[in-house]
Structures are given as structure tokens and as C-alpha cells.
Amino acid sequence: MKYKILEKPECEKAYELVEEALRKRATIILFACCRVEYEGRALSQLNWGERIILIKPDGSFLIHQDKKVEPVNWQPPKSRTRCYLKGDRLMLESHRRTPKELLSVEVRHIQFINYANVEDYEELEQAGYEKDMSDMIMKRPHIIEEGFTPKTREYAVEHGFIDILGKDSDGNLMILELKARKAGVNAVKQLKRYLQDMENTDNAYLKECKVQKKKIRGLLVAPSIMDDALELSEEEGIEFVSVEPPRELKRDKKITLDAF
């Protein structure tokens, strides 16, 4: 990894380092006192304070305070960064073309600035999310109940998308709402809205899959459920099924003779 670091540089030296880093498409980190203005879909202003400024080669521009996970201001990839000097201040600007947005940072009292040419070609692998639960249920529908037949995923209704739509062994319609973490009251309310959407609609899908509208069952599927959510689900006639999301990453899978 090639990198450069300057401690407590004058703004002119910092400007030269940023220009060099932008030419080399390097990742830039500044810890400095700055003031921030944003103009675009809205307007915002952040007065002087010590912050971390992170500029990535893909155009991402992030400003972090000493609290919270999310940046306080940011611009997405494909934004264009430029820098210039204004008196004794270093000015950084991030321009986004569509929609038009401008993030302007006035910098003073730089503690340190560095850039590095980072090499990282790996993609993040994830497990234990709703998508993984959905994949698992589609392959092994019996974990919901014997006789359950899933028909479709991400089915659009007025208030969102039903995670899995299917039918039970008696031909009743089943609406599954999946949560990879402990389910709360909001999950119950969300599922209730989906049930109302299906009950209030002469749905073409029901005709296509020839499911008689005898009964529409709502199932909240999650590892566990909060007490108040369980109480509400029982009041609304919503069923709860405890299912743990799979936790296995692809890289953990080993090829054995069972695969042949």
C-alpha cells in the first residue's frame, strides 16, 4: 500500500496532497476543524467543529462527527471532488450531477491528512438476513408447516411487498412476513396491512394459482417475538412461527461426496 501522511500541515501543503491524491485516485482522510454547507434537494449548514473527512476514489464523500454510525453529511459514488485555496483556508467541494447537489467544506486547523492507494477486490458475503430466510423456506417449506406450498416472493400489494405468498394443505392463502431479528409490534402491523390489502382486492393472482379464498392466514416468521407483539398478533388472529435465519456463508461451505 502506497501512502502519505502530513501532521498539522499548512493549508497550502494540504491542498497539494489532496490534489496529488485525486490524481492518483487514492483514498483520502482528513481530521480537521471544518464548516459544511449543502445545497441540493434541501439546504443544510453545519458550523465549525472537529470532524473526519473521508474521500474515496469512487467519488464518495463523507463527513463524520464523533458520534453515530452514519456520516452527518455525504455524497454518493460518482460525485466529483475538487479542492482549492481561499485565503488561508482549504476548500473541498463534492458535486453531484443528477440530481444537482453541492457539498462545500471549509477547512482550517488540520490535525493530520493522509492518502493511501488501497487494494481490495473482495465482495462482502452476508448471511442471516430476510433474503436468506426466504431462500431457505422456498427450498424447505415444511419448516413453516407440513403441506405449505410457497407460490411467489416479493408480491406487490398496496402497502408494500409480501415476502412469501403461498397456500396451506387445505388451499387457504398464506401470507408470510419474514424478520431476521426479534419481531416487534411494527412487524405485526405491517402484516395486518398486507392481510387487509389481500382481503379488499379481487386479486388476479388468486385466480391464476386457483386458490379458493376460503381463508387468508397471516404468519409472522422470526427467531423470536416481543411480548407486546405476541399479544397484538393474537388479538389480530396472526400466527407466529419461530424460524432462525441461516448463518452459513458461501465460503464456509465445503464440497463433499454428498454433492454428487
C-alpha atoms as an extended CHARMM CRD file, in Angstrom:
* protein
*
       260  EXT
         1         1  MET       CA              0.0000000000        0.0000000000        0.0000000000  PROA      1               0.0000000000
         2         2  LYS       CA              1.3740000000        3.3900000000       -1.0170000000  PROA      2               0.0000000000
         3         3  TYR       CA              0.5020000000        6.2460000000        1.3140000000  PROA      3               0.0000000000
         4         4  LYS       CA              1.4810000000        9.7200000000        2.5100000000  PROA      4               0.0000000000
         5         5  ILE       CA              0.8020000000       11.4330000000        5.8330000000  PROA      5               0.0000000000
         6         6  LEU       CA              1.1390000000       15.0510000000        6.9340000000  PROA      6               0.0000000000
         7         7  GLU       CA              0.6960000000       16.1540000000       10.5450000000  PROA      7               0.0000000000
         8         8  LYS       CA             -0.5950000000       19.6740000000       11.2560000000  PROA      8               0.0000000000
         9         9  PRO       CA              0.1780000000       20.9310000000        7.7440000000  PROA      9               0.0000000000
        10        10  GLU       CA             -0.4670000000       24.4250000000        6.4650000000  PROA      10              0.0000000000
        11        11  CYS       CA             -3.4860000000       24.5450000000        4.1600000000  PROA      11              0.0000000000
        12        12  GLU       CA             -1.2650000000       25.0370000000        1.1140000000  PROA      12              0.0000000000
        13        13  LYS       CA              0.5800000000       21.7670000000        1.8120000000  PROA      13              0.0000000000
        14        14  ALA       CA             -2.7090000000       20.0150000000        2.4770000000  PROA      14              0.0000000000
        15        15  TYR       CA             -4.0690000000       21.3150000000       -0.8280000000  PROA      15              0.0000000000
        16        16  GLU       CA             -1.0550000000       19.8840000000       -2.6840000000  PROA      16              0.0000000000
        17        17  LEU       CA             -1.5600000000       16.4990000000       -1.0090000000  PROA      17              0.0000000000
        18        18  VAL       CA             -5.2800000000       16.3840000000       -1.8630000000  PROA      18              0.0000000000
        19        19  GLU       CA             -4.5850000000       17.3040000000       -5.4920000000  PROA      19              0.0000000000
        20        20  GLU       CA             -1.9620000000       14.5650000000       -5.7150000000  PROA      20              0.0000000000
        21        21  ALA       CA             -4.3190000000       12.0380000000       -4.1310000000  PROA      21              0.0000000000
        22        22  LEU       CA             -7.1690000000       12.9040000000       -6.5010000000  PROA      22              0.0000000000
        23        23  ARG       CA             -4.8590000000       12.4390000000       -9.4840000000  PROA      23              0.0000000000
        24        24  LYS       CA             -3.7890000000        9.0480000000       -8.1440000000  PROA      24              0.0000000000
        25        25  ARG       CA             -7.3740000000        8.0150000000       -7.3370000000  PROA      25              0.0000000000
        26        26  ALA       CA             -6.4030000000        7.3830000000       -3.7260000000  PROA      26              0.0000000000
        27        27  THR       CA             -8.4840000000        7.2700000000       -0.5490000000  PROA      27              0.0000000000
        28        28  ILE       CA             -8.1410000000       10.4990000000        1.4520000000  PROA      28              0.0000000000
        29        29  ILE       CA             -8.6700000000       11.0010000000        5.1990000000  PROA      29              0.0000000000
        30        30  LEU       CA             -8.5660000000       14.3580000000        6.9800000000  PROA      30              0.0000000000
        31        31  PHE       CA             -9.0380000000       15.1090000000       10.6580000000  PROA      31              0.0000000000
        32        32  ALA       CA             -9.6620000000       18.8270000000       10.8440000000  PROA      32              0.0000000000
        33        33  CYS       CA            -11.8320000000       21.6720000000       12.0430000000  PROA      33              0.0000000000
        34        34  CYS       CA            -14.3070000000       22.4560000000        9.2980000000  PROA      34              0.0000000000
        35        35  ARG       CA            -17.5790000000       24.1200000000        8.3800000000  PROA      35              0.0000000000
        36        36  VAL       CA            -20.0270000000       22.4260000000        6.0000000000  PROA      36              0.0000000000
        37        37  GLU       CA            -22.7700000000       23.6660000000        3.6660000000  PROA      37              0.0000000000
        38        38  TYR       CA            -25.0580000000       21.5670000000        1.4900000000  PROA      38              0.0000000000
        39        39  GLU       CA            -27.2620000000       22.7340000000       -1.3580000000  PROA      39              0.0000000000
        40        40  GLY       CA            -29.4640000000       20.4460000000       -3.4300000000  PROA      40              0.0000000000
        41        41  ARG       CA            -32.7990000000       18.8070000000       -2.7160000000  PROA      41              0.0000000000
        42        42  ALA       CA            -32.6890000000       20.6940000000        0.5840000000  PROA      42              0.0000000000
        43        43  LEU       CA            -30.3720000000       23.1440000000        2.3710000000  PROA      43              0.0000000000
        44        44  SER       CA            -28.2090000000       22.4890000000        5.4220000000  PROA      44              0.0000000000
        45        45  GLN       CA            -25.3760000000       24.1160000000        7.3450000000  PROA      45              0.0000000000
        46        46  LEU       CA            -23.0230000000       22.7060000000        9.9610000000  PROA      46              0.0000000000
        47        47  ASN       CA            -20.9160000000       25.2210000000       11.8760000000  PROA      47              0.0000000000
        48        48  TRP       CA            -17.2940000000       24.8490000000       12.9360000000  PROA      48              0.0000000000
        49        49  GLY       CA            -16.2550000000       21.6060000000       14.6210000000  PROA      49              0.0000000000
        50        50  GLU       CA            -13.5850000000       18.9100000000       14.5340000000  PROA      50              0.0000000000
        51        51  ARG       CA            -14.5660000000       16.1350000000       12.1430000000  PROA      51              0.0000000000
        52        52  ILE       CA            -13.2870000000       13.2960000000        9.9940000000  PROA      52              0.0000000000
        53        53  ILE       CA            -13.5000000000       13.8090000000        6.2330000000  PROA      53              0.0000000000
        54        54  LEU       CA            -13.2840000000       10.7270000000        4.0110000000  PROA      54              0.0000000000
        55        55  ILE       CA            -12.9960000000       10.9050000000        0.2190000000  PROA      55              0.0000000000
        56        56  LYS       CA            -12.9760000000        7.6790000000       -1.7950000000  PROA      56              0.0000000000
        57        57  PRO       CA            -11.8020000000        7.0070000000       -5.3620000000  PROA      57              0.0000000000
        58        58  ASP       CA            -15.3600000000        6.1330000000       -6.4540000000  PROA      58              0.0000000000
        59        59  GLY       CA            -16.4340000000        9.7130000000       -5.6680000000  PROA      59              0.0000000000
        60        60  SER       CA            -17.9770000000        9.0420000000       -2.2540000000  PROA      60              0.0000000000
        61        61  PHE       CA            -17.5120000000       11.9810000000        0.1140000000  PROA      61              0.0000000000
        62        62  LEU       CA            -18.3250000000       11.5330000000        3.8230000000  PROA      62              0.0000000000
        63        63  ILE       CA            -18.0920000000       13.7540000000        6.8910000000  PROA      63              0.0000000000
        64        64  HSD       CA            -18.2190000000       12.0740000000       10.2970000000  PROA      64              0.0000000000
        65        65  GLN       CA            -18.6930000000       13.5650000000       13.7450000000  PROA      65              0.0000000000
        66        66  ASP       CA            -17.5830000000       11.8500000000       16.9530000000  PROA      66              0.0000000000
        67        67  LYS       CA            -20.9880000000       10.1740000000       17.3490000000  PROA      67              0.0000000000
        68        68  LYS       CA            -23.3510000000        7.9250000000       15.4020000000  PROA      68              0.0000000000
        69        69  VAL       CA            -22.5580000000        5.3940000000       12.7130000000  PROA      69              0.0000000000
        70        70  GLU       CA            -23.8470000000        7.4240000000        9.7740000000  PROA      70              0.0000000000
        71        71  PRO       CA            -21.9980000000       10.4400000000        8.3530000000  PROA      71              0.0000000000
        72        72  VAL       CA            -23.5180000000       13.8130000000        9.1780000000  PROA      72              0.0000000000
        73        73  ASN       CA            -23.0930000000       14.8820000000        5.5280000000  PROA      73              0.0000000000
        74        74  TRP       CA            -22.2630000000       12.7920000000        2.5000000000  PROA      74              0.0000000000
        75        75  GLN       CA            -22.2880000000       12.4920000000       -1.2670000000  PROA      75              0.0000000000
        76        76  PRO       CA            -22.6700000000        9.1540000000       -3.0940000000  PROA      76              0.0000000000
        77        77  PRO       CA            -20.3100000000        7.4130000000       -5.5490000000  PROA      77              0.0000000000
        78        78  LYS       CA            -19.7990000000        9.0950000000       -8.9390000000  PROA      78              0.0000000000
        79        79  SER       CA            -19.7450000000       12.5420000000       -7.3380000000  PROA      79              0.0000000000
        80        80  ARG       CA            -16.8450000000       14.7730000000       -8.4150000000  PROA      80              0.0000000000
        81        81  THR       CA            -14.4420000000       16.2200000000       -5.8480000000  PROA      81              0.0000000000
        82        82  ARG       CA            -12.4310000000       19.3870000000       -6.3470000000  PROA      82              0.0000000000
        83        83  CYS       CA            -10.2700000000       21.4390000000       -3.9960000000  PROA      83              0.0000000000
        84        84  TYR       CA             -8.8550000000       24.9630000000       -3.9880000000  PROA      84              0.0000000000
        85        85  LEU       CA             -7.4220000000       27.5560000000       -1.6350000000  PROA      85              0.0000000000
        86        86  LYS       CA             -9.4270000000       30.5090000000       -0.3660000000  PROA      86              0.0000000000
        87        87  GLY       CA             -7.0880000000       32.7870000000        1.5820000000  PROA      87              0.0000000000
        88        88  ASP       CA             -5.6320000000       30.6330000000        4.3560000000  PROA      88              0.0000000000
        89        89  ARG       CA             -8.4280000000       28.0570000000        4.1300000000  PROA      89              0.0000000000
        90        90  LEU       CA             -8.6230000000       24.7700000000        2.2270000000  PROA      90              0.0000000000
        91        91  MET       CA            -11.8970000000       24.4050000000        0.3310000000  PROA      91              0.0000000000
        92        92  LEU       CA            -13.2840000000       20.9990000000       -0.6310000000  PROA      92              0.0000000000
        93        93  GLU       CA            -16.3160000000       20.5710000000       -2.8650000000  PROA      93              0.0000000000
        94        94  SER       CA            -18.2410000000       17.4780000000       -3.8920000000  PROA      94              0.0000000000
        95        95  HSD       CA            -20.5030000000       17.9070000000       -6.9340000000  PROA      95              0.0000000000
        96        96  ARG       CA            -23.2650000000       15.5130000000       -7.8610000000  PROA      96              0.0000000000
        97        97  ARG       CA            -24.7010000000       15.8630000000      -11.3520000000  PROA      97              0.0000000000
        98        98  THR       CA            -28.0850000000       14.1060000000      -11.0890000000  PROA      98              0.0000000000
        99        99  PRO       CA            -29.7890000000       15.3750000000       -9.0510000000  PROA      99              0.0000000000
       100       100  LYS       CA            -27.7270000000       18.5470000000       -8.7600000000  PROA      100             0.0000000000
       101       101  GLU       CA            -26.1560000000       18.7020000000       -5.3140000000  PROA      101             0.0000000000
       102       102  LEU       CA            -23.1750000000       20.5520000000       -3.8830000000  PROA      102             0.0000000000
       103       103  LEU       CA            -21.4170000000       19.7880000000       -0.6170000000  PROA      103             0.0000000000
       104       104  SER       CA            -18.9250000000       22.5350000000        0.3540000000  PROA      104             0.0000000000
       105       105  VAL       CA            -16.3880000000       22.1680000000        3.1740000000  PROA      105             0.0000000000
       106       106  GLU       CA            -14.2390000000       24.9950000000        4.5030000000  PROA      106             0.0000000000
       107       107  VAL       CA            -11.2540000000       23.5520000000        6.3650000000  PROA      107             0.0000000000
       108       108  ARG       CA             -8.9480000000       25.0740000000        8.9980000000  PROA      108             0.0000000000
       109       109  HSD       CA             -6.6100000000       23.7610000000       11.7280000000  PROA      109             0.0000000000
       110       110  ILE       CA             -5.8130000000       20.4200000000       10.0960000000  PROA      110             0.0000000000
       111       111  GLN       CA             -4.5180000000       17.8650000000       12.6170000000  PROA      111             0.0000000000
       112       112  PHE       CA             -3.4860000000       15.3320000000       10.0190000000  PROA      112             0.0000000000
       113       113  ILE       CA             -4.1750000000       14.3840000000        6.4270000000  PROA      113             0.0000000000
       114       114  ASN       CA             -3.2150000000       11.2520000000        4.5810000000  PROA      114             0.0000000000
       115       115  TYR       CA             -3.9310000000        9.3280000000        1.4180000000  PROA      115             0.0000000000
       116       116  ALA       CA             -3.4440000000        5.6850000000        0.5120000000  PROA      116             0.0000000000
       117       117  ASN       CA             -3.8020000000        3.6190000000       -2.6410000000  PROA      117             0.0000000000
       118       118  VAL       CA             -5.9060000000        0.8040000000       -1.2040000000  PROA      118             0.0000000000
       119       119  GLU       CA             -6.1700000000       -2.5790000000       -2.9450000000  PROA      119             0.0000000000
       120       120  ASP       CA             -9.3250000000       -4.5040000000       -2.0460000000  PROA      120             0.0000000000
       121       121  TYR       CA            -11.0800000000       -6.7330000000       -4.5820000000  PROA      121             0.0000000000
       122       122  GLU       CA            -13.3230000000       -8.7700000000       -2.2900000000  PROA      122             0.0000000000
       123       123  GLU       CA            -17.1300000000       -8.5930000000       -2.1920000000  PROA      123             0.0000000000
       124       124  LEU       CA            -18.9430000000       -8.7170000000        1.1320000000  PROA      124             0.0000000000
       125       125  GLU       CA            -20.6810000000      -12.0260000000        1.8170000000  PROA      125             0.0000000000
       126       126  GLN       CA            -23.6800000000      -11.8980000000        4.1250000000  PROA      126             0.0000000000
       127       127  ALA       CA            -25.8600000000      -14.4350000000        5.8700000000  PROA      127             0.0000000000
       128       128  GLY       CA            -28.6470000000      -14.2740000000        8.4030000000  PROA      128             0.0000000000
       129       129  TYR       CA            -30.9230000000      -11.8060000000        6.6100000000  PROA      129             0.0000000000
       130       130  GLU       CA            -34.5390000000      -11.9610000000        5.4020000000  PROA      130             0.0000000000
       131       131  LYS       CA            -33.3380000000      -12.9200000000        1.9230000000  PROA      131             0.0000000000
       132       132  ASP       CA            -31.5320000000      -15.9570000000        3.3580000000  PROA      132             0.0000000000
       133       133  MET       CA            -34.6520000000      -16.9240000000        5.3190000000  PROA      133             0.0000000000
       134       134  SER       CA            -36.7350000000      -16.6250000000        2.1630000000  PROA      134             0.0000000000
       135       135  ASP       CA            -34.3280000000      -18.8270000000        0.1790000000  PROA      135             0.0000000000
       136       136  MET       CA            -34.3600000000      -21.4350000000        2.9450000000  PROA      136             0.0000000000
       137       137  ILE       CA            -38.1740000000      -21.5010000000        3.1910000000  PROA      137             0.0000000000
       138       138  MET       CA            -38.5860000000      -21.8190000000       -0.5870000000  PROA      138             0.0000000000
       139       139  LYS       CA            -36.2690000000      -24.8520000000       -0.5430000000  PROA      139             0.0000000000
       140       140  ARG       CA            -37.6950000000      -26.3770000000        2.6550000000  PROA      140             0.0000000000
       141       141  PRO       CA            -41.2770000000      -25.1310000000        3.0300000000  PROA      141             0.0000000000
       142       142  HSD       CA            -42.0650000000      -27.7730000000        5.6650000000  PROA      142             0.0000000000
       143       143  ILE       CA            -40.2050000000      -25.6860000000        8.2650000000  PROA      143             0.0000000000
       144       144  ILE       CA            -43.2630000000      -23.3940000000        8.2390000000  PROA      144             0.0000000000
       145       145  GLU       CA            -45.7230000000      -26.2840000000        8.4370000000  PROA      145             0.0000000000
       146       146  GLU       CA            -46.3800000000      -29.5940000000        6.7150000000  PROA      146             0.0000000000
       147       147  GLY       CA            -48.2630000000      -29.1010000000        3.4760000000  PROA      147             0.0000000000
       148       148  PHE       CA            -47.2240000000      -25.4670000000        2.9840000000  PROA      148             0.0000000000
       149       149  THR       CA            -46.6330000000      -24.6640000000       -0.6990000000  PROA      149             0.0000000000
       150       150  PRO       CA            -44.8870000000      -21.3540000000       -1.4680000000  PROA      150             0.0000000000
       151       151  LYS       CA            -46.0230000000      -19.7700000000       -4.7410000000  PROA      151             0.0000000000
       152       152  THR       CA            -44.2430000000      -16.4500000000       -5.1760000000  PROA      152             0.0000000000
       153       153  ARG       CA            -41.9440000000      -13.9590000000       -3.4520000000  PROA      153             0.0000000000
       154       154  GLU       CA            -41.9440000000      -10.1640000000       -3.1520000000  PROA      154             0.0000000000
       155       155  TYR       CA            -45.5810000000       -9.9390000000       -4.2110000000  PROA      155             0.0000000000
       156       156  ALA       CA            -46.6640000000       -6.2910000000       -4.5900000000  PROA      156             0.0000000000
       157       157  VAL       CA            -49.7170000000       -5.0130000000       -2.7230000000  PROA      157             0.0000000000
       158       158  GLU       CA            -50.8790000000       -1.5160000000       -1.8740000000  PROA      158             0.0000000000
       159       159  HSD       CA            -48.8000000000       -1.1750000000        1.2850000000  PROA      159             0.0000000000
       160       160  GLY       CA            -45.5890000000       -2.8720000000        0.1600000000  PROA      160             0.0000000000
       161       161  PHE       CA            -44.2910000000       -6.2990000000       -0.8140000000  PROA      161             0.0000000000
       162       162  ILE       CA            -45.3300000000       -9.6160000000        0.7030000000  PROA      162             0.0000000000
       163       163  ASP       CA            -42.1980000000      -11.6730000000        1.4180000000  PROA      163             0.0000000000
       164       164  ILE       CA            -43.7130000000      -15.0560000000        0.5390000000  PROA      164             0.0000000000
       165       165  LEU       CA            -47.1980000000      -15.8850000000       -0.7110000000  PROA      165             0.0000000000
       166       166  GLY       CA            -48.4270000000      -19.4820000000       -0.7570000000  PROA      166             0.0000000000
       167       167  LYS       CA            -51.1410000000      -21.8810000000        0.3500000000  PROA      167             0.0000000000
       168       168  ASP       CA            -51.5910000000      -24.4920000000        3.0420000000  PROA      168             0.0000000000
       169       169  SER       CA            -52.7210000000      -28.1140000000        2.6460000000  PROA      169             0.0000000000
       170       170  ASP       CA            -56.3810000000      -27.0010000000        2.7540000000  PROA      170             0.0000000000
       171       171  GLY       CA            -55.9230000000      -24.4660000000       -0.0520000000  PROA      171             0.0000000000
       172       172  ASN       CA            -56.0100000000      -21.4260000000        2.2410000000  PROA      172             0.0000000000
       173       173  LEU       CA            -53.8920000000      -18.4520000000        1.2080000000  PROA      173             0.0000000000
       174       174  MET       CA            -50.8330000000      -17.8570000000        3.4190000000  PROA      174             0.0000000000
       175       175  ILE       CA            -49.0470000000      -14.5060000000        3.7080000000  PROA      175             0.0000000000
       176       176  LEU       CA            -45.5790000000      -14.7140000000        5.2750000000  PROA      176             0.0000000000
       177       177  GLU       CA            -43.7770000000      -11.6920000000        6.7100000000  PROA      177             0.0000000000
       178       178  LEU       CA            -40.1300000000      -12.5070000000        7.4810000000  PROA      178             0.0000000000
       179       179  LYS       CA            -37.9470000000      -10.8710000000       10.1160000000  PROA      179             0.0000000000
       180       180  ALA       CA            -34.3480000000      -11.9470000000       10.6990000000  PROA      180             0.0000000000
       181       181  ARG       CA            -34.3320000000      -10.4280000000       14.1980000000  PROA      181             0.0000000000
       182       182  LYS       CA            -36.7660000000      -10.3710000000       17.1110000000  PROA      182             0.0000000000
       183       183  ALA       CA            -40.1330000000       -9.2340000000       15.7500000000  PROA      183             0.0000000000
       184       184  GLY       CA            -41.8910000000       -6.2240000000       17.2610000000  PROA      184             0.0000000000
       185       185  VAL       CA            -45.2700000000       -4.5290000000       17.0770000000  PROA      185             0.0000000000
       186       186  ASN       CA            -44.4470000000       -2.8000000000       13.7780000000  PROA      186             0.0000000000
       187       187  ALA       CA            -43.9700000000       -6.1700000000       12.0830000000  PROA      187             0.0000000000
       188       188  VAL       CA            -47.4240000000       -7.2630000000       13.2410000000  PROA      188             0.0000000000
       189       189  LYS       CA            -48.9850000000       -4.0160000000       11.9990000000  PROA      189             0.0000000000
       190       190  GLN       CA            -47.2090000000       -4.3590000000        8.6700000000  PROA      190             0.0000000000
       191       191  LEU       CA            -48.5360000000       -7.8890000000        8.1840000000  PROA      191             0.0000000000
       192       192  LYS       CA            -52.0350000000       -6.7460000000        9.1740000000  PROA      192             0.0000000000
       193       193  ARG       CA            -51.9510000000       -4.1510000000        6.3690000000  PROA      193             0.0000000000
       194       194  TYR       CA            -50.9510000000       -6.8540000000        3.8720000000  PROA      194             0.0000000000
       195       195  LEU       CA            -53.8490000000       -9.0130000000        5.0250000000  PROA      195             0.0000000000
       196       196  GLN       CA            -56.2690000000       -6.1260000000        4.5450000000  PROA      196             0.0000000000
       197       197  ASP       CA            -54.8230000000       -5.4530000000        1.0720000000  PROA      197             0.0000000000
       198       198  MET       CA            -55.4980000000       -9.0480000000        0.0250000000  PROA      198             0.0000000000
       199       199  GLU       CA            -58.9250000000       -9.1980000000        1.6390000000  PROA      199             0.0000000000
       200       200  ASN       CA            -60.0690000000       -5.9660000000       -0.0130000000  PROA      200             0.0000000000
       201       201  THR       CA            -58.8610000000       -6.8230000000       -3.5030000000  PROA      201             0.0000000000
       202       202  ASP       CA            -60.3000000000       -9.0590000000       -6.1950000000  PROA      202             0.0000000000
       203       203  ASN       CA            -56.8020000000      -10.3350000000       -6.7430000000  PROA      203             0.0000000000
       204       204  ALA       CA            -55.7970000000      -11.7200000000      -10.1310000000  PROA      204             0.0000000000
       205       205  TYR       CA            -53.0710000000      -13.8210000000       -8.5270000000  PROA      205             0.0000000000
       206       206  LEU       CA            -55.6320000000      -15.8320000000       -6.5800000000  PROA      206             0.0000000000
       207       207  LYS       CA            -57.3000000000      -16.7740000000       -9.8460000000  PROA      207             0.0000000000
       208       208  GLU       CA            -54.0100000000      -17.6480000000      -11.5230000000  PROA      208             0.0000000000
       209       209  CYS       CA            -52.9270000000      -20.0880000000       -8.8110000000  PROA      209             0.0000000000
       210       210  LYS       CA            -56.5220000000      -21.3190000000       -8.3230000000  PROA      210             0.0000000000
       211       211  VAL       CA            -56.5370000000      -20.7230000000       -4.5890000000  PROA      211             0.0000000000
       212       212  GLN       CA            -60.0590000000      -20.5330000000       -3.2520000000  PROA      212             0.0000000000
       213       213  LYS       CA            -60.4830000000      -17.5630000000       -0.9770000000  PROA      213             0.0000000000
       214       214  LYS       CA            -61.7010000000      -19.7130000000        1.9270000000  PROA      214             0.0000000000
       215       215  LYS       CA            -59.3810000000      -18.0770000000        4.4020000000  PROA      215             0.0000000000
       216       216  ILE       CA            -56.3510000000      -15.8010000000        4.3720000000  PROA      216             0.0000000000
       217       217  ARG       CA            -53.7520000000      -16.6210000000        7.0060000000  PROA      217             0.0000000000
       218       218  GLY       CA            -51.0700000000      -14.2150000000        8.1440000000  PROA      218             0.0000000000
       219       219  LEU       CA            -47.8440000000      -15.7060000000        9.5090000000  PROA      219             0.0000000000
       220       220  LEU       CA            -45.1040000000      -13.6750000000       11.1540000000  PROA      220             0.0000000000
       221       221  VAL       CA            -41.8650000000      -15.6460000000       10.7840000000  PROA      221             0.0000000000
       222       222  ALA       CA            -38.9250000000      -14.6480000000       13.0080000000  PROA      222             0.0000000000
       223       223  PRO       CA            -36.4670000000      -16.1420000000       15.5030000000  PROA      223             0.0000000000
       224       224  SER       CA            -38.4860000000      -14.6980000000       18.4110000000  PROA      224             0.0000000000
       225       225  ILE       CA            -41.1690000000      -12.1230000000       19.1590000000  PROA      225             0.0000000000
       226       226  MET       CA            -41.6120000000       -9.3970000000       21.7570000000  PROA      226             0.0000000000
       227       227  ASP       CA            -44.3180000000       -9.8760000000       24.3590000000  PROA      227             0.0000000000
       228       228  ASP       CA            -46.3970000000       -6.8900000000       23.2320000000  PROA      228             0.0000000000
       229       229  ALA       CA            -46.1010000000       -8.0120000000       19.5970000000  PROA      229             0.0000000000
       230       230  LEU       CA            -47.2400000000      -11.5280000000       20.5130000000  PROA      230             0.0000000000
       231       231  GLU       CA            -50.2290000000      -10.1140000000       22.3840000000  PROA      231             0.0000000000
       232       232  LEU       CA            -51.1930000000       -7.9340000000       19.4080000000  PROA      232             0.0000000000
       233       233  SER       CA            -50.7440000000      -10.8100000000       16.9280000000  PROA      233             0.0000000000
       234       234  GLU       CA            -53.1010000000      -12.9850000000       18.9750000000  PROA      234             0.0000000000
       235       235  GLU       CA            -55.6790000000      -10.1790000000       19.0370000000  PROA      235             0.0000000000
       236       236  GLU       CA            -55.4130000000       -9.7910000000       15.2370000000  PROA      236             0.0000000000
       237       237  GLY       CA            -55.5120000000      -13.5190000000       14.5130000000  PROA      237             0.0000000000
       238       238  ILE       CA            -51.9510000000      -13.5040000000       13.1770000000  PROA      238             0.0000000000
       239       239  GLU       CA            -49.8500000000      -16.6330000000       13.6920000000  PROA      239             0.0000000000
       240       240  PHE       CA            -46.2270000000      -16.6220000000       14.8330000000  PROA      240             0.0000000000
       241       241  VAL       CA            -43.6960000000      -19.1950000000       13.6030000000  PROA      241             0.0000000000
       242       242  SER       CA            -40.2180000000      -19.2980000000       15.1220000000  PROA      242             0.0000000000
       243       243  VAL       CA            -37.5180000000      -19.7710000000       12.4600000000  PROA      243             0.0000000000
       244       244  GLU       CA            -33.8140000000      -18.9760000000       12.7870000000  PROA      244             0.0000000000
       245       245  PRO       CA            -32.1850000000      -17.4560000000        9.6780000000  PROA      245             0.0000000000
       246       246  PRO       CA            -29.2980000000      -19.4800000000        8.2090000000  PROA      246             0.0000000000
       247       247  ARG       CA            -25.8880000000      -18.2850000000        9.3860000000  PROA      247             0.0000000000
       248       248  GLU       CA            -23.6480000000      -20.0370000000        6.8550000000  PROA      248             0.0000000000
       249       249  LEU       CA            -21.5490000000      -18.0340000000        4.4250000000  PROA      249             0.0000000000
       250       250  LYS       CA            -20.7700000000      -19.4600000000        0.9980000000  PROA      250             0.0000000000
       251       251  ARG       CA            -17.0670000000      -19.5810000000        1.8150000000  PROA      251             0.0000000000
       252       252  ASP       CA            -17.8480000000      -21.8580000000        4.7840000000  PROA      252             0.0000000000
       253       253  LYS       CA            -19.4680000000      -24.4630000000        2.5750000000  PROA      253             0.0000000000
       254       254  LYS       CA            -17.3200000000      -27.4630000000        1.7500000000  PROA      254             0.0000000000
       255       255  ILE       CA            -17.7810000000      -29.7540000000       -1.2470000000  PROA      255             0.0000000000
       256       256  THR       CA            -18.3320000000      -33.3450000000       -0.1900000000  PROA      256             0.0000000000
       257       257  LEU       CA            -19.2920000000      -36.5550000000       -1.9610000000  PROA      257             0.0000000000
       258       258  ASP       CA            -22.9040000000      -35.8070000000       -0.9700000000  PROA      258             0.0000000000
       259       259  ALA       CA            -22.9850000000      -33.1920000000       -3.7190000000  PROA      259             0.0000000000
       260       260  PHE       CA            -22.5260000000      -35.8400000000       -6.4230000000  PROA      260             0.0000000000
